[in-house]
């Protein structure tokens, strides 16, 4: 039998059966050596690609780590605690087919999955509050009935449920890179400082404020992109309810429409209302105040005790101004000094440039939450809401705070924020600043729905108390120790820590006739207090709410700026260029008319909003007070 030898064309396709194993091994070895360089080169190229990708996507800044970008979007449900049927969860999403709205007023709060088109245009934070408060209500109800042995609920969180990010909607569909967005809000393509390509979410992201003036539109896009993609989650959510505060932890990054929180809400409502249907509940208006009332019923008590004894003074322990010297504090001082040399400020305001480029200015808005520059009335409204919620937060959690010297001038006349004040400052003993920094830093205060629908970020500087500790404005880059920021506007108030003075100016000691260093405290802004002049604090009303002020007001803060005049019949400060003539018969009226309000629309609105609060302030000034004396201001 002859042996078949293949032709040259078939050689690569066919190996005779009787070919020896040595020859087979040799052919295989030769093929391996032939393709080894190609395999090696491929591995090098793949490794280089992975390395470059990590470098490109990695983001480094002084206050952000790569972990802020690598998050798990899975929602951790509390179904086991809430006895929900896992199989019944429908994982409902926002509708794509809409119906005619059946109610007269479109200001009603609806579920975000209700099939009405106008709900998609903007964030209604009242619906967000309802879901979270309903979970708290159910937990409280089970705890008070003795049927709950589970720990308090923890919440998933996404900034888009708490801050209106709808300005990003068109960009979310296209995911443009930094080169393309250079044309946004400009007449030509302008490179956008500090823009980073980030294809996984929005297409681009900013993680730093602009160091150069930009238009309001660009500043808003910058801050919103940071919140959407890179902003860390709050450490805690603090829900205010009367004199109570429910503090919950945040676990995962997930929005309401990504997780099952809405589904769980619907299922519980179906259990509470057996005769209803899912479609009916989806189309029924909701109200976060109803959940607050449910918490009150579960606790079997009012959320505010109106029978508290009235008082006039607040005592503060002298030891609360001391801060022990520790290894950690020494390290913080070194880092703060380095940050000052590098101008590495924790807080940054916006630098606004007009559309025509004719003017530029630094405005007191936090860059992360800036939308647009507000008029005087809206900025005053925002400041009022921050002050109101900050004071309630401090009262409910036993934190001592008082108005700083600069804010005492206007308070002394009518108990209100002065029209010249761009921001308000509150002072706190060192121990209370440390408590907020350690327990509540980067937490979100959620307004009592009976007082409004805002949320406010507590942000404490990593260099807090350093300036005060050394009585040196160069000891840290930030003059303020913390901010409470309105996340809807970017407006903020400042927190200033007060600490035992390391030394005192001779003229200040001579003024108070005492050279005992132990009798003096100092703030990070260089303001000294003589403790007998500061304490005990006096209780008062500020913006209609219970607040504290120093025992005495320094003389330099008694007179208002010359640009404003105080009108006794209005109990308001007005621009000195306005209200030059008001007939005497108008001034004597108990309730002022438009003419009595200087025939000025803004003054008239301001008067009608504040008339009861200013009247009450003057009645109780210097008298013991309690919560019954508080007065609402409705803008």
GULO-411053 format. One record per residue (C-alpha): x, y, z. Coordinates in Angstrom, 1 decimal. Layout:
<<X,Y,Z>>
...
! end
This chain:
<<0.0,0.0,0.0>>
<<1.5,3.3,-1.1>>
<<1.9,6.2,1.2>>
<<0.1,9.5,0.3>>
<<2.3,12.6,0.2>>
<<0.4,15.8,0.0>>
<<1.2,18.5,-2.5>>
<<2.6,21.9,-1.3>>
<<-0.8,23.5,-1.4>>
<<-2.2,20.9,1.0>>
<<0.8,20.9,3.3>>
<<-0.6,23.3,5.8>>
<<-4.0,21.6,5.9>>
<<-3.0,18.0,6.2>>
<<-0.7,15.9,8.3>>
<<-0.2,12.2,7.5>>
<<-1.3,9.8,10.2>>
<<2.1,8.2,10.4>>
<<4.0,11.5,10.9>>
<<6.2,10.9,14.0>>
<<5.4,12.7,17.3>>
<<8.9,14.3,17.2>>
<<8.1,15.9,13.9>>
<<4.7,17.0,15.2>>
<<6.3,18.6,18.3>>
<<8.9,20.4,16.2>>
<<6.2,21.9,13.9>>
<<4.2,23.1,16.9>>
<<7.3,24.6,18.5>>
<<8.2,26.4,15.3>>
<<4.7,27.9,15.1>>
<<4.9,29.0,18.7>>
<<8.1,30.9,18.1>>
<<6.7,32.4,14.9>>
<<3.7,33.9,16.7>>
<<5.4,34.7,20.1>>
<<6.5,38.3,19.1>>
<<2.9,39.0,17.9>>
<<1.5,37.7,21.2>>
<<4.0,39.7,23.2>>
<<3.3,42.9,21.3>>
<<-0.5,42.4,21.7>>
<<-0.1,42.1,25.5>>
<<2.0,45.3,25.6>>
<<-0.6,47.2,23.7>>
<<-3.4,46.0,25.9>>
<<-1.5,46.8,29.1>>
<<-0.8,50.3,27.8>>
<<-4.4,50.8,26.9>>
<<-5.6,49.8,30.3>>
<<-3.0,52.1,32.0>>
<<-3.9,55.1,29.8>>
<<-7.6,54.5,30.4>>
<<-7.1,54.6,34.2>>
<<-5.0,57.7,34.0>>
<<-7.6,59.4,31.8>>
<<-10.6,58.5,33.9>>
<<-8.8,58.9,37.2>>
<<-9.5,62.2,38.8>>
<<-7.3,63.8,41.4>>
<<-8.0,66.8,43.5>>
<<-7.3,67.9,47.1>>
<<-10.8,67.0,48.3>>
<<-11.9,64.2,46.0>>
<<-10.6,60.7,45.4>>
<<-11.1,58.3,42.6>>
<<-13.6,56.5,44.8>>
<<-16.0,59.3,44.2>>
<<-16.3,58.1,40.6>>
<<-16.4,54.4,41.2>>
<<-19.6,53.8,42.9>>
<<-22.1,51.0,43.1>>
<<-25.5,52.0,41.7>>
<<-27.4,49.1,43.2>>
<<-30.2,50.0,45.6>>
<<-30.2,48.5,49.1>>
<<-33.8,48.0,50.0>>
<<-35.1,47.7,53.5>>
<<-37.8,45.3,52.4>>
<<-36.9,42.7,55.0>>
<<-37.5,45.3,57.7>>
<<-40.7,46.4,56.2>>
<<-42.3,43.0,55.5>>
<<-42.8,43.8,51.8>>
<<-43.5,41.2,49.2>>
<<-40.4,41.0,46.9>>
<<-42.4,39.5,44.1>>
<<-44.9,42.3,44.2>>
<<-42.4,45.1,43.5>>
<<-43.0,46.4,40.0>>
<<-39.9,48.6,39.6>>
<<-42.0,51.4,38.1>>
<<-40.4,54.0,35.9>>
<<-41.3,57.5,34.8>>
<<-44.1,57.5,32.2>>
<<-43.6,58.2,28.5>>
<<-47.3,58.6,27.7>>
<<-49.1,61.5,29.4>>
<<-52.6,62.3,30.4>>
<<-54.5,65.6,31.0>>
<<-54.0,66.9,34.5>>
<<-57.3,66.4,36.3>>
<<-56.8,69.1,39.0>>
<<-57.3,72.8,38.9>>
<<-53.9,73.8,40.4>>
<<-50.7,72.4,39.0>>
<<-48.9,73.3,42.3>>
<<-50.1,70.1,43.8>>
<<-47.5,67.5,44.7>>
<<-47.7,64.3,42.8>>
<<-45.6,61.1,42.6>>
<<-42.8,61.5,40.0>>
<<-44.3,58.5,38.1>>
<<-47.7,60.1,37.7>>
<<-48.6,60.4,34.0>>
<<-48.6,64.2,33.8>>
<<-46.2,66.0,31.5>>
<<-45.6,69.1,33.6>>
<<-44.1,66.9,36.4>>
<<-41.1,66.1,34.1>>
<<-40.1,69.8,33.7>>
<<-38.7,70.4,37.1>>
<<-37.9,68.8,40.4>>
<<-40.6,68.9,43.1>>
<<-38.7,68.3,46.3>>
<<-41.9,67.8,48.2>>
<<-42.4,64.4,46.6>>
<<-38.8,63.4,47.5>>
<<-39.5,64.4,51.1>>
<<-42.6,62.4,51.1>>
<<-40.9,59.1,50.3>>
<<-38.2,59.5,52.9>>
<<-40.5,60.7,55.7>>
<<-42.9,57.9,55.0>>
<<-40.1,55.3,55.6>>
<<-39.3,57.1,58.9>>
<<-42.9,57.2,59.9>>
<<-43.3,53.5,59.4>>
<<-40.1,52.8,61.4>>
<<-41.2,55.0,64.3>>
<<-44.7,53.3,64.2>>
<<-43.2,49.9,64.5>>
<<-40.6,50.9,67.1>>
<<-43.2,52.5,69.4>>
<<-45.5,49.5,69.1>>
<<-42.7,47.2,70.1>>
<<-42.9,45.1,66.9>>
<<-39.6,46.4,65.4>>
<<-36.2,45.1,66.5>>
<<-34.4,46.3,63.4>>
<<-31.9,49.2,63.3>>
<<-33.0,52.6,61.9>>
<<-33.3,52.7,58.1>>
<<-30.5,53.9,55.9>>
<<-31.2,55.6,52.6>>
<<-29.9,55.6,49.1>>
<<-29.3,59.0,47.7>>
<<-28.8,60.8,44.4>>
<<-28.3,64.6,44.2>>
<<-30.7,64.8,41.3>>
<<-33.6,64.0,43.7>>
<<-32.6,66.9,46.0>>
<<-31.3,69.5,43.5>>
<<-32.9,70.5,40.2>>
<<-30.4,69.3,37.6>>
<<-32.8,69.7,34.6>>
<<-30.4,72.1,32.9>>
<<-28.4,69.0,32.1>>
<<-31.2,67.1,30.3>>
<<-30.3,68.0,26.7>>
<<-26.6,67.2,27.4>>
<<-27.5,63.8,29.0>>
<<-28.8,62.6,25.7>>
<<-25.8,63.6,23.7>>
<<-23.0,63.1,26.2>>
<<-20.7,65.7,24.6>>
<<-17.0,65.8,25.5>>
<<-15.1,68.8,26.7>>
<<-14.2,69.9,23.2>>
<<-17.8,70.1,22.1>>
<<-19.1,71.9,25.3>>
<<-16.6,74.6,24.7>>
<<-19.2,76.2,22.5>>
<<-21.9,76.3,25.3>>
<<-22.9,79.8,26.3>>
<<-20.2,81.4,24.1>>
<<-20.0,83.2,20.7>>
<<-17.0,81.1,19.7>>
<<-15.5,77.8,21.0>>
<<-13.8,78.7,24.2>>
<<-11.7,76.0,26.0>>
<<-13.3,75.3,29.3>>
<<-10.9,75.5,32.2>>
<<-10.6,72.2,34.3>>
<<-13.0,70.3,32.1>>
<<-12.5,66.5,32.1>>
<<-13.9,64.0,29.6>>
<<-16.1,61.5,31.5>>
<<-17.9,59.3,29.0>>
<<-19.6,57.0,31.5>>
<<-22.2,59.6,32.8>>
<<-22.6,63.1,31.3>>
<<-19.7,63.1,28.8>>
<<-17.8,65.7,30.8>>
<<-17.3,66.8,34.4>>
<<-15.9,69.6,36.5>>
<<-14.5,68.9,39.9>>
<<-13.1,72.3,40.7>>
<<-14.5,75.9,40.7>>
<<-13.5,78.3,38.1>>
<<-10.7,80.6,39.1>>
<<-11.6,83.1,36.3>>
<<-14.9,84.9,35.7>>
<<-17.5,83.0,33.7>>
<<-21.1,83.7,32.6>>
<<-23.9,82.6,35.0>>
<<-24.9,79.9,32.5>>
<<-21.5,78.4,32.4>>
<<-21.1,78.6,36.2>>
<<-24.4,76.7,36.6>>
<<-23.4,74.0,34.2>>
<<-20.1,73.6,36.0>>
<<-21.7,73.1,39.4>>
<<-24.5,70.8,38.1>>
<<-22.0,68.6,36.3>>
<<-20.1,68.2,39.5>>
<<-23.2,67.2,41.5>>
<<-24.4,64.8,38.8>>
<<-21.2,62.9,38.4>>
<<-18.6,63.6,41.0>>
<<-20.0,65.1,44.2>>
<<-19.7,62.8,47.3>>
<<-22.9,61.5,48.9>>
<<-23.9,63.3,52.1>>
<<-22.8,61.4,55.2>>
<<-26.2,61.8,56.9>>
<<-29.6,63.1,56.3>>
<<-31.1,65.2,59.1>>
<<-34.9,65.5,58.9>>
<<-36.3,68.3,61.1>>
<<-39.8,67.8,62.6>>
<<-40.9,70.3,65.2>>
<<-38.4,70.0,68.1>>
<<-37.2,66.6,66.9>>
<<-34.5,65.6,64.4>>
<<-34.3,62.2,62.7>>
<<-30.7,61.5,61.7>>
<<-30.2,58.8,59.1>>
<<-27.2,57.4,57.3>>
<<-26.7,57.3,53.5>>
<<-25.6,54.0,52.1>>
<<-25.7,53.8,48.3>>
<<-25.9,56.1,45.3>>
<<-29.3,55.5,43.7>>
<<-32.0,57.9,42.6>>
<<-35.7,57.3,43.3>>
<<-36.4,56.2,39.7>>
<<-33.5,53.8,39.7>>
<<-34.3,51.9,42.8>>
<<-37.4,50.4,44.3>>
<<-38.2,53.1,46.9>>
<<-41.3,54.3,44.9>>
<<-42.5,50.7,44.5>>
<<-42.2,50.1,48.2>>
<<-44.1,53.3,49.0>>
<<-46.9,52.2,46.7>>
<<-47.1,48.7,48.2>>
<<-47.3,50.1,51.7>>
<<-50.1,52.5,50.7>>
<<-52.0,49.6,49.1>>
<<-51.8,47.8,52.4>>
<<-53.0,50.9,54.3>>
<<-55.9,51.3,51.8>>
<<-57.1,47.9,50.8>>
<<-60.0,49.3,48.7>>
<<-57.7,51.4,46.5>>
<<-55.7,50.5,43.4>>
<<-52.1,51.2,42.3>>
<<-53.4,53.4,39.4>>
<<-55.5,55.5,41.8>>
<<-52.6,56.0,44.3>>
<<-50.3,57.0,41.5>>
<<-52.8,59.7,40.4>>
<<-53.5,61.0,43.9>>
<<-51.8,64.2,45.3>>
<<-49.4,63.6,48.1>>
<<-48.2,65.9,50.9>>
<<-45.0,65.5,53.1>>
<<-46.8,67.2,56.0>>
<<-49.1,64.2,56.1>>
<<-46.1,62.0,56.9>>
<<-45.0,64.4,59.6>>
<<-48.5,64.2,61.2>>
<<-48.2,60.4,61.0>>
<<-44.9,60.5,62.9>>
<<-46.7,62.6,65.6>>
<<-49.5,60.1,65.8>>
<<-47.0,57.2,66.0>>
<<-45.2,58.9,68.9>>
<<-48.5,59.8,70.5>>
<<-47.3,63.4,71.2>>
<<-47.1,66.8,69.6>>
<<-43.8,67.4,67.8>>
<<-43.5,70.8,69.6>>
<<-44.0,71.3,73.4>>
<<-45.7,74.7,73.7>>
<<-45.7,74.5,77.5>>
<<-41.9,75.0,77.9>>
<<-41.2,77.6,80.6>>
<<-40.1,81.0,79.2>>
<<-36.5,82.0,79.8>>
<<-34.3,85.0,79.0>>
<<-30.7,83.7,79.3>>
<<-28.6,80.8,78.1>>
<<-25.6,79.8,80.2>>
<<-22.5,78.6,78.4>>
<<-19.7,76.6,80.1>>
<<-16.4,78.5,80.0>>
<<-14.7,75.1,79.2>>
<<-16.5,74.8,75.9>>
<<-14.1,77.4,74.5>>
<<-11.0,75.3,75.1>>
<<-9.6,72.8,72.6>>
<<-7.1,70.3,73.8>>
<<-3.7,70.0,72.1>>
<<-3.4,66.6,70.5>>
<<-1.2,65.0,67.9>>
<<-4.1,65.2,65.4>>
<<-4.5,69.0,66.0>>
<<-0.8,69.6,65.4>>
<<-0.9,67.7,62.2>>
<<-4.0,69.7,61.1>>
<<-2.2,72.9,61.9>>
<<0.7,71.9,59.6>>
<<-1.7,71.0,56.8>>
<<-3.6,74.2,57.2>>
<<-0.4,76.2,56.9>>
<<0.6,74.4,53.8>>
<<-2.9,75.0,52.3>>
<<-2.6,78.7,53.0>>
<<0.7,78.9,51.1>>
<<-0.9,77.1,48.1>>
<<-4.2,79.2,48.4>>
<<-5.9,75.8,48.7>>
<<-9.2,77.2,50.0>>
<<-12.0,74.7,50.9>>
<<-14.7,77.2,50.2>>
<<-15.0,79.0,46.8>>
<<-17.5,81.6,45.6>>
<<-18.5,82.2,42.0>>
<<-16.8,84.8,39.8>>
<<-19.5,86.1,37.5>>
<<-18.9,87.8,34.1>>
<<-21.7,89.6,32.4>>
<<-22.8,88.4,28.9>>
<<-21.3,91.4,27.2>>
<<-18.1,91.2,29.3>>
<<-18.5,94.7,30.6>>
<<-18.2,93.8,34.3>>
<<-16.9,91.0,36.6>>
<<-17.6,90.4,40.3>>
<<-17.2,87.8,43.0>>
<<-20.6,86.9,44.4>>
<<-21.3,85.1,47.7>>
<<-22.7,81.9,46.3>>
<<-21.2,78.5,46.7>>
<<-20.0,77.4,43.3>>
<<-21.4,73.8,43.6>>
<<-25.0,74.9,43.9>>
<<-25.1,78.2,41.9>>
<<-28.0,78.7,39.5>>
<<-28.1,82.5,38.9>>
<<-27.6,85.7,40.7>>
<<-30.7,86.5,42.7>>
<<-32.4,89.9,43.2>>
<<-32.4,91.3,46.7>>
<<-35.8,89.9,47.6>>
<<-35.1,86.4,46.6>>
<<-31.7,86.4,48.2>>
<<-33.2,87.7,51.4>>
<<-35.8,84.9,51.1>>
<<-33.0,82.3,50.7>>
<<-31.0,83.7,53.7>>
<<-34.2,83.6,55.8>>
<<-34.8,79.9,55.1>>
<<-31.2,79.0,55.9>>
<<-31.3,80.9,59.2>>
<<-34.6,79.4,60.1>>
<<-33.4,75.8,59.5>>
<<-30.0,76.3,61.1>>
<<-31.6,77.7,64.3>>
<<-34.0,74.8,64.4>>
<<-31.2,72.3,63.8>>
<<-29.2,73.8,66.7>>
<<-32.2,73.9,69.0>>
<<-33.2,70.4,68.3>>
<<-29.7,68.9,68.7>>
<<-28.6,71.1,71.7>>
<<-25.9,73.1,69.9>>
<<-25.1,76.5,71.3>>
<<-24.9,79.4,68.7>>
<<-25.3,83.1,68.6>>
<<-25.3,86.0,66.1>>
<<-21.9,87.3,65.4>>
<<-21.0,91.0,65.9>>
<<-21.5,92.0,62.2>>
<<-25.1,90.7,62.2>>
<<-26.2,92.4,65.5>>
<<-26.7,95.9,63.9>>
<<-29.9,95.1,62.1>>
<<-31.1,92.7,64.7>>
<<-30.9,95.4,67.4>>
<<-33.5,97.5,65.5>>
<<-36.1,95.0,64.2>>
<<-34.8,91.4,64.6>>
<<-34.3,90.9,60.9>>
<<-31.5,90.5,58.4>>
<<-30.3,93.9,57.2>>
<<-30.7,94.8,53.5>>
<<-26.9,95.4,53.3>>
<<-26.0,91.9,54.5>>
<<-24.8,89.5,51.8>>
<<-24.4,86.7,54.3>>
<<-25.0,86.1,57.9>>
<<-22.5,84.8,60.5>>
<<-23.2,82.8,63.6>>
<<-20.6,82.0,66.3>>
<<-20.2,78.8,68.3>>
<<-17.9,77.6,71.1>>
<<-15.0,75.5,70.0>>
<<-16.6,72.3,71.5>>
<<-19.8,72.8,69.4>>
<<-17.9,73.4,66.2>>
<<-15.9,70.2,66.9>>
<<-19.1,68.3,67.5>>
<<-20.6,69.4,64.2>>
<<-17.4,68.6,62.4>>
<<-17.2,65.1,63.9>>
<<-20.8,64.1,63.8>>
<<-22.6,66.2,61.1>>
<<-20.0,67.4,58.6>>
<<-21.2,67.1,55.0>>
<<-24.7,66.2,56.1>>
<<-27.9,67.5,54.6>>
<<-30.5,69.2,56.8>>
<<-34.0,68.5,55.4>>
<<-36.5,71.2,56.2>>
<<-39.5,70.5,58.3>>
<<-42.2,70.5,55.6>>
<<-44.4,72.7,57.7>>
<<-41.7,75.4,57.3>>
<<-40.7,74.9,53.7>>
<<-39.2,72.5,51.2>>
<<-35.5,73.3,51.3>>
<<-32.4,71.3,52.1>>
<<-29.1,72.7,53.4>>
<<-25.6,71.2,53.3>>
<<-23.5,71.4,56.4>>
<<-19.9,71.9,55.2>>
<<-17.1,72.3,57.7>>
<<-13.6,73.4,56.6>>
<<-10.8,70.8,57.2>>
<<-8.9,73.7,58.8>>
<<-11.6,74.7,61.2>>
<<-10.5,76.7,64.3>>
<<-6.9,77.0,63.1>>
<<-7.1,80.8,62.7>>
<<-8.7,81.2,66.1>>
<<-6.3,78.8,67.7>>
<<-3.3,80.9,66.8>>
<<-5.1,84.3,66.5>>
<<-3.5,84.4,63.1>>
<<-5.4,85.2,59.8>>
<<-2.6,83.4,58.0>>
<<-2.9,80.1,59.9>>
<<-5.5,78.8,57.4>>
<<-6.8,79.8,54.0>>
<<-10.5,80.0,54.9>>
<<-11.8,82.8,57.3>>
<<-15.0,80.8,58.0>>
<<-14.9,77.5,59.9>>
<<-18.1,76.2,58.1>>
<<-21.0,77.0,55.9>>
<<-24.7,76.1,55.8>>
<<-25.5,76.2,52.1>>
<<-28.9,76.4,50.4>>
<<-28.6,73.7,47.8>>
<<-31.3,75.3,45.7>>
<<-29.6,78.6,45.3>>
<<-26.0,78.4,46.5>>
<<-26.6,81.1,49.1>>
<<-25.0,80.4,52.4>>
<<-24.4,81.5,56.0>>
<<-21.1,81.2,57.8>>
<<-20.2,79.5,61.0>>
<<-17.3,81.0,63.1>>
<<-15.7,79.1,66.0>>
<<-14.8,80.9,69.2>>
<<-11.8,79.7,71.3>>
<<-9.8,80.8,74.3>>
<<-7.5,83.6,73.2>>
<<-3.8,82.7,73.1>>
<<-3.1,86.5,73.7>>
<<-5.0,89.7,73.7>>
<<-4.3,93.2,72.3>>
<<-3.2,95.7,75.0>>
<<-5.9,98.3,74.0>>
<<-8.6,95.7,74.2>>
<<-7.5,94.6,77.6>>
<<-7.3,98.2,78.7>>
<<-10.8,98.8,77.4>>
<<-12.2,96.0,79.6>>
<<-9.9,96.7,82.5>>
<<-8.6,93.2,82.8>>
<<-5.3,91.5,81.7>>
<<-6.4,88.0,82.5>>
<<-6.1,86.0,79.3>>
<<-8.5,83.4,80.7>>
<<-11.3,86.0,80.4>>
<<-11.0,86.5,76.7>>
<<-12.0,84.4,73.6>>
<<-11.3,85.1,69.9>>
<<-12.8,84.1,66.6>>
<<-11.0,83.1,63.4>>
<<-11.9,86.5,62.0>>
<<-9.9,88.2,64.7>>
<<-12.8,89.4,66.8>>
<<-12.2,89.3,70.5>>
<<-14.8,88.9,73.2>>
<<-14.5,89.6,76.9>>
<<-16.4,86.7,78.5>>
<<-18.3,88.9,81.0>>
<<-19.6,91.0,78.1>>
<<-20.5,87.9,76.0>>
<<-22.1,85.6,78.6>>
<<-24.7,84.7,79.6>>
<<-26.3,84.8,76.1>>
<<-29.7,86.6,75.7>>
<<-32.6,84.7,74.1>>
<<-34.3,86.7,71.4>>
<<-36.1,86.4,68.1>>
<<-34.3,86.6,64.8>>
<<-36.1,86.3,61.5>>
<<-39.1,85.3,63.7>>
<<-37.3,82.4,65.3>>
<<-35.7,81.9,68.7>>
<<-32.0,82.7,68.6>>
<<-29.3,83.9,71.0>>
<<-27.3,87.1,71.0>>
<<-24.3,88.3,73.2>>
<<-25.0,89.9,76.5>>
<<-23.8,93.3,75.2>>
<<-23.4,94.7,71.7>>
<<-20.0,96.3,70.9>>
<<-20.4,100.1,70.3>>
<<-19.0,99.9,66.7>>
<<-22.0,97.7,65.7>>
<<-24.8,100.0,67.0>>
<<-25.1,102.3,64.0>>
<<-26.3,101.0,60.6>>
<<-24.5,101.9,57.3>>
<<-25.2,105.5,56.1>>
<<-26.7,104.1,52.9>>
<<-29.7,102.9,54.8>>
<<-32.3,104.7,57.0>>
<<-34.5,103.1,59.6>>
<<-38.2,103.9,59.2>>
<<-40.0,103.6,62.5>>
<<-43.5,103.3,61.0>>
<<-42.4,100.4,58.8>>
<<-39.9,98.9,61.3>>
<<-37.6,98.4,58.3>>
<<-34.4,99.7,56.9>>
<<-34.8,101.3,53.5>>
<<-32.4,102.7,50.9>>
<<-31.6,106.3,51.9>>
<<-32.4,107.3,48.3>>
<<-36.0,106.0,48.7>>
<<-38.8,107.0,51.0>>
<<-37.9,110.7,51.1>>
<<-41.6,111.7,51.7>>
<<-44.5,109.9,53.4>>
<<-47.5,111.9,54.7>>
<<-47.7,111.9,58.5>>
<<-51.3,110.6,58.5>>
<<-50.1,107.5,56.6>>
<<-47.3,106.9,59.1>>
<<-49.8,106.8,62.0>>
<<-51.8,104.0,60.5>>
<<-51.6,100.7,62.4>>
<<-51.4,98.7,59.1>>
<<-49.4,100.5,56.5>>
<<-50.8,101.2,53.0>>
<<-49.0,101.3,49.7>>
<<-48.5,105.0,50.2>>
<<-47.2,104.5,53.7>>
<<-44.7,102.0,52.3>>
<<-43.0,104.8,50.4>>
<<-45.2,103.9,47.3>>
<<-42.6,101.3,46.4>>
<<-43.5,97.8,45.4>>
<<-40.5,96.0,47.1>>
<<-40.8,97.9,50.3>>
<<-44.6,97.3,50.4>>
<<-44.0,93.5,49.9>>
<<-41.2,93.5,52.5>>
<<-43.4,95.2,55.1>>
<<-46.4,92.9,54.6>>
<<-44.1,89.8,55.0>>
<<-42.4,91.0,58.1>>
<<-44.9,93.3,60.0>>
<<-46.0,90.6,62.5>>
<<-42.4,89.4,63.1>>
<<-41.0,92.9,63.7>>
<<-43.9,93.8,65.9>>
<<-43.5,90.7,68.1>>
<<-39.7,91.3,68.3>>
<<-40.2,94.8,69.7>>
<<-42.8,93.5,72.2>>
<<-40.6,90.7,73.6>>
<<-37.1,92.4,73.4>>
<<-35.5,91.9,76.8>>
<<-38.3,89.6,78.0>>
<<-38.3,85.8,78.7>>
<<-39.6,83.9,75.6>>
<<-40.5,80.4,74.4>>
<<-41.6,78.8,71.2>>
<<-45.0,80.4,71.4>>
<<-43.4,83.7,70.6>>
<<-42.1,82.6,67.3>>
<<-43.6,84.2,64.2>>
<<-43.6,83.0,60.6>>
<<-42.3,85.3,57.8>>
<<-44.0,84.4,54.5>>
<<-42.4,86.0,51.5>>
! end
